[in-house]
Amino acid sequence: MLLIDQQVSQHIDQNISDGTSMVFQRQLTQVLARTYDVKYADLPYRMLFPVSSEVSEGANTIEYHVYDQVGVAKLIGAYAKDLPRADVHAKLVQSPVRSSGVSFGYSTQEIRAAALGNQPLEQSKANATKRANEELFNSIAFDGDSDSGLPGFLSNPNITVTTVPNGAGGTPQWTTKTPDEILADINNLFGGIFTLTLMKERPNTLLLPPAQWNYISSTPRSSGDSVSILQWIVMNSPFISSESDIIPVNQMTGSGPGSTDQMCAYDRNPDAVQAHIPMEQKFYAVQIEGLEYTVPSEARTGGVIIYYPLSVSLASGI
């Protein structure tokens, strides 16, 4: 919410009339409250990656341990003393936290005109500020930021990346493949994680480009069948439990090697992956710059951390 201290309030009163100042402060508080009600359906990172705010706002680094158990038991005699030792090794991993900033403002004339006509201040400016910050956080969540070292979901160097094979039509694209070939691509993606991790990881979410999602949603499993490919997956996959677990995401379009479309399987679980937001966007006290009253804002992000990289797999070429 807005933080207007006494000094700033007095400064406002010195530049515009007391009545106008009070109207401005009241309306600005309402404007900022309404920014939290704005929905951004095409910025999906909060839905796809469990959000964590457990890291302190003041932290510059996120630290976590990755534990590995070692040790092998053996058969022993009744009086054996050379028992093998089991242990746990911990590896400390550090990841940065960075701040974002954006502001909006109103001219003195806009404030006077709003007060004179009893009209609300323009809401779109505050909404644009909120939108700008969410767009940045969404971009970092998927792609990270190489300059600051912030990790992203798709840019993690340790996740498995493969290419789907060509189908009978001679290409890997799903529009040229049979339903059986498409199902094999998806099964291989999920089964690869399950097998590679020796059944320790069970992915439960499939991300698809919108075009491919639409294709399997509207294409029958077989000729004359009323069940779509997508529905058949839900009914038969040991990993996918509902249609809501197969999600169209714009970021999967053209994000693979050579700008190819790709799909992603992963475990949508906070124990496996988290989007770290130590500080949600805060709006600070009004600042006066010439004939404009500016409202600065700040937020902090730690990007998206994948705690078990082998629990995520990408397949391109679809």
Phi and psi in degrees as GROMACS dihedral restraints (atoms count N, CA, C in turn):
[ dihedral_restraints ]
;  ai    aj    ak    al  type     phi  dphi    fc
    3     4     5     6     1   -70.9    20    10
    4     5     6     7     1   135.5    20    10
    6     7     8     9     1  -112.8    20    10
    7     8     9    10     1   103.7    20    10
    9    10    11    12     1  -111.7    20    10
   10    11    12    13     1   106.7    20    10
   12    13    14    15     1   -83.3    20    10
   13    14    15    16     1   171.2    20    10
   15    16    17    18     1   -63.0    20    10
   16    17    18    19     1   -38.8    20    10
   18    19    20    21     1   -63.7    20    10
   19    20    21    22     1   -44.9    20    10
   21    22    23    24     1   -65.7    20    10
   22    23    24    25     1   -41.3    20    10
   24    25    26    27     1   -59.9    20    10
   25    26    27    28     1   -42.0    20    10
   27    28    29    30     1   -64.6    20    10
   28    29    30    31     1   -37.1    20    10
   30    31    32    33     1   -64.4    20    10
   31    32    33    34     1   -40.0    20    10
   33    34    35    36     1   -61.8    20    10
   34    35    36    37     1   -45.2    20    10
   36    37    38    39     1   -61.6    20    10
   37    38    39    40     1   -30.3    20    10
   39    40    41    42     1   -74.0    20    10
   40    41    42    43     1   -21.6    20    10
   42    43    44    45     1  -104.3    20    10
   43    44    45    46     1   -26.2    20    10
   45    46    47    48     1  -134.0    20    10
   46    47    48    49     1   161.6    20    10
   48    49    50    51     1   -62.0    20    10
   49    50    51    52     1   158.8    20    10
   51    52    53    54     1   -58.5    20    10
   52    53    54    55     1   -42.6    20    10
   54    55    56    57     1   -64.0    20    10
   55    56    57    58     1   -44.2    20    10
   57    58    59    60     1   -64.2    20    10
   58    59    60    61     1   -39.5    20    10
   60    61    62    63     1   -60.3    20    10
   61    62    63    64     1   -43.9    20    10
   63    64    65    66     1   -66.1    20    10
   64    65    66    67     1   -40.8    20    10
   66    67    68    69     1   -61.7    20    10
   67    68    69    70     1   -43.3    20    10
   69    70    71    72     1   -61.3    20    10
   70    71    72    73     1   -48.7    20    10
   72    73    74    75     1   -62.6    20    10
   73    74    75    76     1   -42.0    20    10
   75    76    77    78     1   -66.0    20    10
   76    77    78    79     1   -45.5    20    10
   78    79    80    81     1   -69.5    20    10
   79    80    81    82     1   -35.9    20    10
   81    82    83    84     1   -65.6    20    10
   82    83    84    85     1   -38.6    20    10
   84    85    86    87     1   -61.6    20    10
   85    86    87    88     1   -39.3    20    10
   87    88    89    90     1   -67.9    20    10
   88    89    90    91     1   -39.2    20    10
   90    91    92    93     1   -60.7    20    10
   91    92    93    94     1   -46.2    20    10
   93    94    95    96     1   -67.2    20    10
   94    95    96    97     1   -36.1    20    10
   96    97    98    99     1   -63.9    20    10
   97    98    99   100     1   -36.5    20    10
   99   100   101   102     1   -73.8    20    10
  100   101   102   103     1   -21.1    20    10
  102   103   104   105     1   -63.0    20    10
  103   104   105   106     1   -25.1    20    10
  105   106   107   108     1   -76.6    20    10
  106   107   108   109     1   -11.1    20    10
  108   109   110   111     1   -93.7    20    10
  109   110   111   112     1    -6.5    20    10
  111   112   113   114     1   -74.6    20    10
  112   113   114   115     1   132.8    20    10
  114   115   116   117     1  -102.8    20    10
  115   116   117   118     1   141.0    20    10
  117   118   119   120     1  -127.8    20    10
  118   119   120   121     1    83.4    20    10
  120   121   122   123     1   -66.3    20    10
  121   122   123   124     1   -26.0    20    10
  123   124   125   126     1   -92.6    20    10
  124   125   126   127     1    10.0    20    10
  126   127   128   129     1  -117.2    20    10
  127   128   129   130     1    85.1    20    10
  129   130   131   132     1   -89.2    20    10
  130   131   132   133     1     5.8    20    10
  132   133   134   135     1   -61.4    20    10
  133   134   135   136     1   -33.7    20    10
  135   136   137   138     1   -68.4    20    10
  136   137   138   139     1   -28.5    20    10
  138   139   140   141     1   -80.9    20    10
  139   140   141   142     1   -34.5    20    10
  141   142   143   144     1   -85.7    20    10
  142   143   144   145     1   -30.2    20    10
  144   145   146   147     1  -122.6    20    10
  145   146   147   148     1   119.5    20    10
  147   148   149   150     1   -52.4    20    10
  148   149   150   151     1   128.3    20    10
  150   151   152   153     1   -91.0    20    10
  151   152   153   154     1   133.2    20    10
  153   154   155   156     1  -119.7    20    10
  154   155   156   157     1   134.8    20    10
  156   157   158   159     1  -119.0    20    10
  157   158   159   160     1    20.2    20    10
  159   160   161   162     1   -72.5    20    10
  160   161   162   163     1   -23.0    20    10
  162   163   164   165     1   -74.4    20    10
  163   164   165   166     1   138.6    20    10
  165   166   167   168     1   -63.3    20    10
  166   167   168   169     1   146.9    20    10
  168   169   170   171     1   -58.6    20    10
  169   170   171   172     1   -30.9    20    10
  171   172   173   174     1   -86.6    20    10
  172   173   174   175     1    -3.8    20    10
  174   175   176   177     1   -72.9    20    10
  175   176   177   178     1   139.3    20    10
  177   178   179   180     1  -100.5    20    10
  178   179   180   181     1   -11.1    20    10
  180   181   182   183     1  -143.9    20    10
  181   182   183   184     1   139.7    20    10
  183   184   185   186     1   -99.2    20    10
  184   185   186   187     1   127.3    20    10
  186   187   188   189     1  -118.5    20    10
  187   188   189   190     1   136.2    20    10
  189   190   191   192     1  -148.4    20    10
  190   191   192   193     1   157.1    20    10
  192   193   194   195     1  -105.7    20    10
  193   194   195   196     1   139.4    20    10
  195   196   197   198     1  -107.9    20    10
  196   197   198   199     1   120.0    20    10
  198   199   200   201     1  -100.8    20    10
  199   200   201   202     1   141.6    20    10
  201   202   203   204     1  -131.7    20    10
  202   203   204   205     1   125.0    20    10
  204   205   206   207     1   -88.9    20    10
  205   206   207   208     1   136.2    20    10
  207   208   209   210     1  -130.8    20    10
  208   209   210   211     1   153.6    20    10
  210   211   212   213     1   130.4    20    10
  211   212   213   214     1   142.7    20    10
  213   214   215   216     1  -131.1    20    10
  214   215   216   217     1   127.6    20    10
  216   217   218   219     1   -80.2    20    10
  217   218   219   220     1   161.1    20    10
  219   220   221   222     1  -144.8    20    10
  220   221   222   223     1   160.8    20    10
  222   223   224   225     1   -71.8    20    10
  223   224   225   226     1   140.6    20    10
  225   226   227   228     1  -131.2    20    10
  226   227   228   229     1   163.4    20    10
  228   229   230   231     1   -83.7    20    10
  229   230   231   232     1   173.3    20    10
  231   232   233   234     1   -62.7    20    10
  232   233   234   235     1   -31.6    20    10
  234   235   236   237     1  -115.4    20    10
  235   236   237   238     1    25.7    20    10
  237   238   239   240     1   -65.8    20    10
  238   239   240   241     1   141.5    20    10
  240   241   242   243     1  -119.1    20    10
  241   242   243   244     1   -14.0    20    10
  243   244   245   246     1   -93.2    20    10
  244   245   246   247     1    58.4    20    10
  246   247   248   249     1   -69.6    20    10
  247   248   249   250     1   134.0    20    10
  249   250   251   252     1   -64.5    20    10
  250   251   252   253     1   150.2    20    10
  252   253   254   255     1  -103.4    20    10
  253   254   255   256     1   131.5    20    10
  255   256   257   258     1  -104.0    20    10
  256   257   258   259     1   149.8    20    10
  258   259   260   261     1  -154.3    20    10
  259   260   261   262     1   173.4    20    10
  261   262   263   264     1  -126.7    20    10
  262   263   264   265     1   126.4    20    10
  264   265   266   267     1  -106.1    20    10
  265   266   267   268     1   136.5    20    10
  267   268   269   270     1  -115.6    20    10
  268   269   270   271     1   133.5    20    10
  270   271   272   273     1  -112.1    20    10
  271   272   273   274     1   123.3    20    10
  273   274   275   276     1   -82.6    20    10
  274   275   276   277     1   126.1    20    10
  276   277   278   279     1  -116.1    20    10
  277   278   279   280     1   134.5    20    10
  279   280   281   282     1  -117.9    20    10
  280   281   282   283     1   141.4    20    10
  282   283   284   285     1  -139.8    20    10
  283   284   285   286     1   139.0    20    10
  285   286   287   288     1   -77.1    20    10
  286   287   288   289     1   159.8    20    10
  288   289   290   291     1  -122.1    20    10
  289   290   291   292     1   134.7    20    10
  291   292   293   294     1  -131.7    20    10
  292   293   294   295     1   157.2    20    10
  294   295   296   297     1   -99.4    20    10
  295   296   297   298     1   148.4    20    10
  297   298   299   300     1  -118.4    20    10
  298   299   300   301     1   155.7    20    10
  300   301   302   303     1  -147.6    20    10
  301   302   303   304     1   143.3    20    10
  303   304   305   306     1  -161.3    20    10
  304   305   306   307     1   153.2    20    10
  306   307   308   309     1  -139.9    20    10
  307   308   309   310     1   167.9    20    10
  309   310   311   312     1  -142.7    20    10
  310   311   312   313     1   166.9    20    10
  312   313   314   315     1  -158.3    20    10
  313   314   315   316     1   167.9    20    10
  315   316   317   318     1  -130.2    20    10
  316   317   318   319     1   140.6    20    10
  318   319   320   321     1   -76.3    20    10
  319   320   321   322     1   161.1    20    10
  321   322   323   324     1   -60.2    20    10
  322   323   324   325     1   -33.7    20    10
  324   325   326   327     1   -70.0    20    10
  325   326   327   328     1   -38.4    20    10
  327   328   329   330     1   -61.2    20    10
  328   329   330   331     1   -39.1    20    10
  330   331   332   333     1   -67.2    20    10
  331   332   333   334     1   -44.8    20    10
  333   334   335   336     1   -63.9    20    10
  334   335   336   337     1   -42.0    20    10
  336   337   338   339     1   -65.2    20    10
  337   338   339   340     1   -39.3    20    10
  339   340   341   342     1   -64.9    20    10
  340   341   342   343     1   -40.8    20    10
  342   343   344   345     1   -68.5    20    10
  343   344   345   346     1   -41.3    20    10
  345   346   347   348     1   -64.8    20    10
  346   347   348   349     1   -44.1    20    10
  348   349   350   351     1   -92.1    20    10
  349   350   351   352     1     5.6    20    10
  351   352   353   354     1    52.8    20    10
  352   353   354   355     1    40.6    20    10
  354   355   356   357     1  -105.2    20    10
  355   356   357   358     1   145.5    20    10
  357   358   359   360     1   -68.7    20    10
  358   359   360   361     1   151.4    20    10
  360   361   362   363     1   -63.3    20    10
  361   362   363   364     1   153.7    20    10
  363   364   365   366     1   -64.2    20    10
  364   365   366   367     1   116.2    20    10
  366   367   368   369     1   -72.8    20    10
  367   368   369   370     1   -27.8    20    10
  369   370   371   372     1   -61.8    20    10
  370   371   372   373     1   -28.5    20    10
  372   373   374   375     1   -66.4    20    10
  373   374   375   376     1   -45.9    20    10
  375   376   377   378     1   -66.9    20    10
  376   377   378   379     1   -39.8    20    10
  378   379   380   381     1   -62.5    20    10
  379   380   381   382     1   -38.7    20    10
  381   382   383   384     1   -63.9    20    10
  382   383   384   385     1   -35.2    20    10
  384   385   386   387     1   -66.0    20    10
  385   386   387   388     1   -45.2    20    10
  387   388   389   390     1   -62.3    20    10
  388   389   390   391     1   -42.8    20    10
  390   391   392   393     1   -62.5    20    10
  391   392   393   394     1   -43.5    20    10
  393   394   395   396     1   -59.9    20    10
  394   395   396   397     1   -41.6    20    10
  396   397   398   399     1   -69.2    20    10
  397   398   399   400     1   -41.1    20    10
  399   400   401   402     1   -66.0    20    10
  400   401   402   403     1   -35.6    20    10
  402   403   404   405     1   -63.9    20    10
  403   404   405   406     1   -41.1    20    10
  405   406   407   408     1   -63.7    20    10
  406   407   408   409     1   -47.3    20    10
  408   409   410   411     1   -64.5    20    10
  409   410   411   412     1   -37.0    20    10
  411   412   413   414     1   -65.1    20    10
  412   413   414   415     1   -43.1    20    10
  414   415   416   417     1   -63.3    20    10
  415   416   417   418     1   -43.9    20    10
  417   418   419   420     1   -66.0    20    10
  418   419   420   421     1   -38.8    20    10
  420   421   422   423     1   -58.5    20    10
  421   422   423   424     1   -39.8    20    10
  423   424   425   426     1   -86.2    20    10
  424   425   426   427     1   -45.1    20    10
  426   427   428   429     1  -111.1    20    10
  427   428   429   430     1    -7.5    20    10
  429   430   431   432     1    68.6    20    10
  430   431   432   433     1  -168.2    20    10
  432   433   434   435     1  -144.5    20    10
  433   434   435   436     1   108.7    20    10
  435   436   437   438     1   -65.9    20    10
  436   437   438   439     1   -33.4    20    10
  438   439   440   441     1   -65.6    20    10
  439   440   441   442     1   -40.3    20    10
  441   442   443   444     1   -95.6    20    10
  442   443   444   445     1   -11.9    20    10
  444   445   446   447     1    83.3    20    10
  445   446   447   448     1    10.2    20    10
  447   448   449   450     1   -68.3    20    10
  448   449   450   451     1   131.5    20    10
  450   451   452   453     1   -81.1    20    10
  451   452   453   454     1   146.5    20    10
  453   454   455   456     1  -123.0    20    10
  454   455   456   457     1   164.1    20    10
  456   457   458   459     1   -67.9    20    10
  457   458   459   460     1   -50.8    20    10
  459   460   461   462     1   -79.9    20    10
  460   461   462   463     1   -17.7    20    10
  462   463   464   465     1   -96.2    20    10
  463   464   465   466     1     3.8    20    10
  465   466   467   468     1   -63.9    20    10
  466   467   468   469     1   124.3    20    10
  468   469   470   471     1   -73.1    20    10
  469   470   471   472     1   -11.1    20    10
  471   472   473   474     1  -101.5    20    10
  472   473   474   475     1    -3.0    20    10
  474   475   476   477     1   -80.5    20    10
  475   476   477   478     1   156.4    20    10
  477   478   479   480     1   -78.2    20    10
  478   479   480   481     1   130.2    20    10
  480   481   482   483     1  -125.6    20    10
  481   482   483   484     1   123.5    20    10
  483   484   485   486     1  -130.5    20    10
  484   485   486   487     1   175.5    20    10
  486   487   488   489     1  -124.2    20    10
  487   488   489   490     1   132.3    20    10
  489   490   491   492     1   -70.7    20    10
  490   491   492   493     1   148.5    20    10
  492   493   494   495     1   -77.0    20    10
  493   494   495   496     1   164.4    20    10
  495   496   497   498     1   -67.9    20    10
  496   497   498   499     1   147.6    20    10
  498   499   500   501     1   -94.4    20    10
  499   500   501   502     1  -170.4    20    10
  501   502   503   504     1   -62.8    20    10
  502   503   504   505     1   -23.6    20    10
  504   505   506   507     1   -78.3    20    10
  505   506   507   508     1    -3.9    20    10
  507   508   509   510     1    93.3    20    10
  508   509   510   511     1    -0.9    20    10
  510   511   512   513     1  -134.9    20    10
  511   512   513   514     1   163.2    20    10
  513   514   515   516     1   -85.1    20    10
  514   515   516   517     1   -11.1    20    10
  516   517   518   519     1   -64.3    20    10
  517   518   519   520     1   138.7    20    10
  519   520   521   522     1   -65.1    20    10
  520   521   522   523     1   -27.3    20    10
  522   523   524   525     1   -66.9    20    10
  523   524   525   526     1   -16.2    20    10
  525   526   527   528     1  -106.2    20    10
  526   527   528   529     1     2.5    20    10
  528   529   530   531     1  -104.3    20    10
  529   530   531   532     1   158.7    20    10
  531   532   533   534     1   -80.0    20    10
  532   533   534   535     1   160.5    20    10
  534   535   536   537     1   -54.7    20    10
  535   536   537   538     1   -39.3    20    10
  537   538   539   540     1   -62.0    20    10
  538   539   540   541     1   -39.1    20    10
  540   541   542   543     1   -69.3    20    10
  541   542   543   544     1   -38.2    20    10
  543   544   545   546     1   -64.4    20    10
  544   545   546   547     1   -45.0    20    10
  546   547   548   549     1   -62.1    20    10
  547   548   549   550     1   -36.4    20    10
  549   550   551   552     1   -65.8    20    10
  550   551   552   553     1   -39.5    20    10
  552   553   554   555     1   -59.7    20    10
  553   554   555   556     1   -45.2    20    10
  555   556   557   558     1   -69.6    20    10
  556   557   558   559     1   -43.5    20    10
  558   559   560   561     1   -62.5    20    10
  559   560   561   562     1   -39.2    20    10
  561   562   563   564     1   -65.6    20    10
  562   563   564   565     1   -35.1    20    10
  564   565   566   567     1   -65.4    20    10
  565   566   567   568     1   -50.5    20    10
  567   568   569   570     1   -69.9    20    10
  568   569   570   571     1   -44.9    20    10
  570   571   572   573     1   -64.1    20    10
  571   572   573   574     1   -30.6    20    10
  573   574   575   576     1   -62.0    20    10
  574   575   576   577     1   -42.6    20    10
  576   577   578   579     1   -64.8    20    10
  577   578   579   580     1   -46.2    20    10
  579   580   581   582     1   -59.8    20    10
  580   581   582   583     1   -41.9    20    10
  582   583   584   585     1   -75.6    20    10
  583   584   585   586     1   -45.1    20    10
  585   586   587   588     1   -60.5    20    10
  586   587   588   589     1   -34.9    20    10
  588   589   590   591     1   -94.3    20    10
  589   590   591   592     1    13.4    20    10
  591   592   593   594     1    56.1    20    10
  592   593   594   595     1    42.1    20    10
  594   595   596   597     1    70.2    20    10
  595   596   597   598     1    14.1    20    10
  597   598   599   600     1   -80.9    20    10
  598   599   600   601     1   -27.6    20    10
  600   601   602   603     1  -113.7    20    10
  601   602   603   604     1   132.2    20    10
  603   604   605   606     1  -124.8    20    10
  604   605   606   607     1    96.1    20    10
  606   607   608   609     1   -61.7    20    10
  607   608   609   610     1   147.2    20    10
  609   610   611   612     1  -133.2    20    10
  610   611   612   613     1     7.4    20    10
  612   613   614   615     1  -138.4    20    10
  613   614   615   616     1   139.7    20    10
  615   616   617   618     1  -122.1    20    10
  616   617   618   619     1   122.5    20    10
  618   619   620   621     1  -101.5    20    10
  619   620   621   622     1   132.0    20    10
  621   622   623   624     1  -130.7    20    10
  622   623   624   625     1   152.9    20    10
  624   625   626   627     1   -62.5    20    10
  625   626   627   628     1   148.6    20    10
  627   628   629   630     1   -54.2    20    10
  628   629   630   631     1   -38.7    20    10
  630   631   632   633     1   -64.9    20    10
  631   632   633   634     1   -42.7    20    10
  633   634   635   636     1   -71.8    20    10
  634   635   636   637     1   -35.5    20    10
  636   637   638   639     1   -61.5    20    10
  637   638   639   640     1   -44.2    20    10
  639   640   641   642     1   -64.9    20    10
  640   641   642   643     1   -36.6    20    10
  642   643   644   645     1   -65.2    20    10
  643   644   645   646     1   -48.3    20    10
  645   646   647   648     1   -76.0    20    10
  646   647   648   649     1   -18.2    20    10
  648   649   650   651     1   -76.1    20    10
  649   650   651   652     1   -27.7    20    10
  651   652   653   654     1  -112.6    20    10
  652   653   654   655     1    -2.5    20    10
  654   655   656   657     1   -99.8    20    10
  655   656   657   658     1   127.1    20    10
  657   658   659   660     1   -63.5    20    10
  658   659   660   661     1   150.1    20    10
  660   661   662   663     1   -62.5    20    10
  661   662   663   664     1   -35.8    20    10
  663   664   665   666     1  -152.7    20    10
  664   665   666   667     1   168.6    20    10
  666   667   668   669     1   -60.0    20    10
  667   668   669   670     1   127.3    20    10
  669   670   671   672     1    79.5    20    10
  670   671   672   673     1     3.4    20    10
  672   673   674   675     1   -90.2    20    10
  673   674   675   676     1   136.1    20    10
  675   676   677   678     1   -85.9    20    10
  676   677   678   679     1    -8.0    20    10
  678   679   680   681     1   -89.4    20    10
  679   680   681   682     1   127.6    20    10
  681   682   683   684     1   -78.4    20    10
  682   683   684   685     1   167.3    20    10
  684   685   686   687     1   -59.1    20    10
  685   686   687   688     1   -42.7    20    10
  687   688   689   690     1   -62.1    20    10
  688   689   690   691     1   -45.8    20    10
  690   691   692   693     1   -63.1    20    10
  691   692   693   694     1   -38.1    20    10
  693   694   695   696     1   -63.9    20    10
  694   695   696   697     1   -38.9    20    10
  696   697   698   699     1   -59.4    20    10
  697   698   699   700     1   -47.8    20    10
  699   700   701   702     1   -62.0    20    10
  700   701   702   703     1   -38.6    20    10
  702   703   704   705     1   -74.8    20    10
  703   704   705   706     1   -22.8    20    10
  705   706   707   708     1  -122.4    20    10
  706   707   708   709     1   -16.1    20    10
  708   709   710   711     1   -74.8    20    10
  709   710   711   712     1   137.9    20    10
  711   712   713   714     1   -78.1    20    10
  712   713   714   715     1    -4.2    20    10
  714   715   716   717     1  -111.2    20    10
  715   716   717   718     1   -37.6    20    10
  717   718   719   720     1   -95.0    20    10
  718   719   720   721     1   127.3    20    10
  720   721   722   723     1  -107.5    20    10
  721   722   723   724     1   -15.6    20    10
  723   724   725   726     1  -155.2    20    10
  724   725   726   727     1   162.0    20    10
  726   727   728   729     1   -63.6    20    10
  727   728   729   730     1   -26.0    20    10
  729   730   731   732     1   -70.2    20    10
  730   731   732   733     1   -10.6    20    10
  732   733   734   735     1   -87.3    20    10
  733   734   735   736     1    -5.1    20    10
  735   736   737   738     1  -109.6    20    10
  736   737   738   739     1   108.6    20    10
  738   739   740   741     1  -120.3    20    10
  739   740   741   742     1   127.5    20    10
  741   742   743   744     1   -77.1    20    10
  742   743   744   745     1   130.7    20    10
  744   745   746   747     1  -136.9    20    10
  745   746   747   748     1   124.8    20    10
  747   748   749   750     1   -58.3    20    10
  748   749   750   751     1   -33.3    20    10
  750   751   752   753     1   -67.8    20    10
  751   752   753   754     1   -12.2    20    10
  753   754   755   756     1   -85.0    20    10
  754   755   756   757     1   -10.3    20    10
  756   757   758   759     1   -82.6    20    10
  757   758   759   760     1   120.3    20    10
  759   760   761   762     1    69.3    20    10
  760   761   762   763     1    13.9    20    10
  762   763   764   765     1   -97.2    20    10
  763   764   765   766     1    -0.5    20    10
  765   766   767   768     1   -86.3    20    10
  766   767   768   769     1   178.3    20    10
  768   769   770   771     1   -55.2    20    10
  769   770   771   772     1   133.4    20    10
  771   772   773   774     1    68.0    20    10
  772   773   774   775     1    25.0    20    10
  774   775   776   777     1    61.6    20    10
  775   776   777   778     1    31.1    20    10
  777   778   779   780     1   -84.3    20    10
  778   779   780   781     1   158.4    20    10
  780   781   782   783     1   -75.4    20    10
  781   782   783   784     1   148.4    20    10
  783   784   785   786     1  -142.1    20    10
  784   785   786   787     1   161.8    20    10
  786   787   788   789     1  -120.6    20    10
  787   788   789   790     1   161.8    20    10
  789   790   791   792     1  -139.6    20    10
  790   791   792   793     1   134.5    20    10
  792   793   794   795     1  -115.0    20    10
  793   794   795   796     1   135.6    20    10
  795   796   797   798     1  -160.7    20    10
  796   797   798   799     1   169.8    20    10
  798   799   800   801     1   -95.9    20    10
  799   800   801   802     1   108.8    20    10
  801   802   803   804     1   -81.4    20    10
  802   803   804   805     1    76.8    20    10
  804   805   806   807     1  -140.6    20    10
  805   806   807   808     1   132.4    20    10
  807   808   809   810     1   -62.0    20    10
  808   809   810   811     1   -18.9    20    10
  810   811   812   813     1   -75.3    20    10
  811   812   813   814     1   -17.5    20    10
  813   814   815   816     1  -106.1    20    10
  814   815   816   817     1   -38.6    20    10
  816   817   818   819     1  -148.6    20    10
  817   818   819   820     1   141.2    20    10
  819   820   821   822     1  -145.3    20    10
  820   821   822   823     1   142.6    20    10
  822   823   824   825     1   -95.2    20    10
  823   824   825   826     1   118.0    20    10
  825   826   827   828     1   -94.1    20    10
  826   827   828   829     1   121.0    20    10
  828   829   830   831     1  -127.6    20    10
  829   830   831   832     1    86.2    20    10
  831   832   833   834     1   -61.9    20    10
  832   833   834   835     1   -27.6    20    10
  834   835   836   837     1  -143.2    20    10
  835   836   837   838     1   117.8    20    10
  837   838   839   840     1   -68.6    20    10
  838   839   840   841     1   163.9    20    10
  840   841   842   843     1   -57.8    20    10
  841   842   843   844     1   126.4    20    10
  843   844   845   846     1  -114.4    20    10
  844   845   846   847     1   137.8    20    10
  846   847   848   849     1  -103.1    20    10
  847   848   849   850     1   130.4    20    10
  849   850   851   852     1  -102.9    20    10
  850   851   852   853     1  -177.0    20    10
  852   853   854   855     1   -60.1    20    10
  853   854   855   856     1   147.3    20    10
  855   856   857   858     1   -59.5    20    10
  856   857   858   859     1   134.8    20    10
  858   859   860   861     1  -117.4    20    10
  859   860   861   862     1   139.2    20    10
  861   862   863   864     1   -99.1    20    10
  862   863   864   865     1   121.3    20    10
  864   865   866   867     1  -127.7    20    10
  865   866   867   868     1    99.5    20    10
  867   868   869   870     1    64.9    20    10
  868   869   870   871     1  -119.3    20    10
  870   871   872   873     1  -105.2    20    10
  871   872   873   874     1    24.4    20    10
  873   874   875   876     1  -126.1    20    10
  874   875   876   877     1   140.8    20    10
  876   877   878   879     1  -102.3    20    10
  877   878   879   880     1   114.2    20    10
  879   880   881   882     1  -106.1    20    10
  880   881   882   883     1   137.7    20    10
  882   883   884   885     1  -112.7    20    10
  883   884   885   886     1   106.0    20    10
  885   886   887   888     1   -81.1    20    10
  886   887   888   889     1   154.2    20    10
  888   889   890   891     1  -137.5    20    10
  889   890   891   892     1   158.2    20    10
  891   892   893   894     1  -146.2    20    10
  892   893   894   895     1   147.8    20    10
  894   895   896   897     1  -147.5    20    10
  895   896   897   898     1   166.3    20    10
  897   898   899   900     1  -135.3    20    10
  898   899   900   901     1   139.7    20    10
  900   901   902   903     1  -135.1    20    10
  901   902   903   904     1   149.9    20    10
  903   904   905   906     1  -114.9    20    10
  904   905   906   907     1    14.1    20    10
  906   907   908   909     1    69.4    20    10
  907   908   909   910     1  -160.5    20    10
  909   910   911   912     1  -112.2    20    10
  910   911   912   913     1   123.5    20    10
  912   913   914   915     1  -105.8    20    10
  913   914   915   916     1   127.6    20    10
  915   916   917   918     1  -101.2    20    10
  916   917   918   919     1   109.6    20    10
  918   919   920   921     1   -74.4    20    10
  919   920   921   922     1   -30.2    20    10
  921   922   923   924     1  -126.2    20    10
  922   923   924   925     1    86.6    20    10
  924   925   926   927     1   -54.8    20    10
  925   926   927   928     1   -31.9    20    10
  927   928   929   930     1   -71.3    20    10
  928   929   930   931     1    -6.2    20    10
  930   931   932   933     1   -83.9    20    10
  931   932   933   934     1    -0.4    20    10
  933   934   935   936     1  -123.3    20    10
  934   935   936   937     1   136.9    20    10
  936   937   938   939     1  -142.2    20    10
  937   938   939   940     1   137.9    20    10
  939   940   941   942     1  -113.7    20    10
  940   941   942   943     1   144.4    20    10
  942   943   944   945     1  -134.1    20    10
  943   944   945   946     1   122.6    20    10
  945   946   947   948     1  -105.7    20    10
  946   947   948   949     1   165.4    20    10
  948   949   950   951     1   103.3    20    10
  949   950   951   952     1    -4.0    20    10
